[in-house]
Amino acid sequence: MTVHQWRGVIEEYRHLLDIPEGTPAVTLREGGTPLVDSGWLSGLTGAEVWLKVEGNNPTGSFKDRGMTTAMSVAVHEGAKACVCASTGNTSASMAAYAAKAGLKPLVLVPEGKIAAGKMAQAILHGGQVIMVRGNFDDCLRMARELSEKYPVALVNSVNPARLQGQKTAAFEIVDFLGDAPELHFLPVGNAGNISAYWMGYSEYAKLGKSTRRPVMRGFQAEGAAPLVNGAPVADPETKATAIRIGNPASWDLAVAAKEESGGSFTALSDDEILAAQTQLASKDGVFVEPASAAGVAGLLKAVAAGEDFSGKQIVITVTGHGLKDTATALEGFGQLVDVVVDADVDEAARAAGLA
Ligand SMILES: *Cc1c(COP(=O)(O)O)cnc(C)c1O
């Protein structure tokens, strides 16, 4: 018996990807992530709400979609080393794909701001981690210059191969739903993802695989909301570290996605983001990292402001897995377990209120 296994985004969608012909796929079989229906959010809004759960990718975030293409092209072009700036997930992903490809991964991260899980991934996959006394934007500038002056391939989303891989998430959504949704919500940091989704939706509409393109609504943290403010933020600050970015590299593409789709950028407080993270975990069983909950927080905020979504079809991308940053997830919980009993069934039953 042969069982079909998802082959990863390059082999599944190669004919739709603008990468050099014959590029060998460096893959961990990323993509093919589930669209999970959100009973909680559908009930709350009267809409049909789907979660695109990108934490199910091999390294736990959507970054793997773009990393398979960026790393494959780098290998095809003969690279021996690669570099990225990262708030955590890009470095985790790059290090894993570099390990698979046999390249040397060099990671630039802002000092003291990386979630423990992501740091563990970068290190275990063999990344050489260099901490920079500065923020993500400083790291990205350095990564760009390193790749210009030294023989290392830059795999941040300024590398066009990244968006080629990332646009496959939009293809998967349309392939599953049979058309594009009416609305798409997602967090926005460096803005590569919203740009890639818009590219994917636009290409599928052009090919006649969908009859429409969704309204794109991007969400940023209040302390790191350059696209909402219309100006870069010098010292971005938020607990949602994956979107702690003050000067998005894909600024123009993101603005085009917003304008062409009739969408918007909205800022959310950290409290709103963290509350959405907790509720999503307890009501839908989907544990995401803080930044990943921004799209859900955005929907909750719009509903609270009186917006009517009844009858609409909405997809929310939840970008990365909750296990990457358990420290932030548990911050609001105080003492975690306050009941301790002897190894006695009756005592446990009494403590649980069953007896
Ligand atoms: C990278 C990342 C984002 C932000 O995506 P951009 O493409 O930088 O806008 C959001 N959430 C998670 C979990 C990420 O890793």
PDBQT file of the ligand as one rigid body, heavy atoms in Angstrom, charges set to zero:
ROOT
HETATM    1  C1  LIG A 401       7.574  36.240  11.954  1.00  0.00    +0.000 C 
HETATM    2  C2  LIG A 401       6.351  36.129  12.761  1.00  0.00    +0.000 A 
HETATM    3  C3  LIG A 401       5.301  37.061  12.691  1.00  0.00    +0.000 A 
HETATM    4  C4  LIG A 401       5.371  38.273  11.833  1.00  0.00    +0.000 C 
HETATM    5  O1  LIG A 401       5.386  37.980  10.465  1.00  0.00    +0.000 OA
HETATM    6  P1  LIG A 401       5.972  39.057   9.436  1.00  0.00    +0.000 P 
HETATM    7  O2  LIG A 401       6.080  38.343   8.156  1.00  0.00    +0.000 OA
HETATM    8  O3  LIG A 401       7.289  39.476   9.992  1.00  0.00    +0.000 OA
HETATM    9  O4  LIG A 401       5.003  40.186   9.415  1.00  0.00    +0.000 OA
HETATM   10  C5  LIG A 401       4.176  36.842  13.445  1.00  0.00    +0.000 A 
HETATM   11  N1  LIG A 401       4.078  35.778  14.262  1.00  0.00    +0.000 NA
HETATM   12  C6  LIG A 401       5.059  34.868  14.352  1.00  0.00    +0.000 A 
HETATM   13  C7  LIG A 401       4.883  33.719  15.267  1.00  0.00    +0.000 C 
HETATM   14  C8  LIG A 401       6.224  35.009  13.615  1.00  0.00    +0.000 A 
HETATM   15  O5  LIG A 401       7.197  34.098  13.745  1.00  0.00    +0.000 OA
ENDROOT
TORSDOF 0
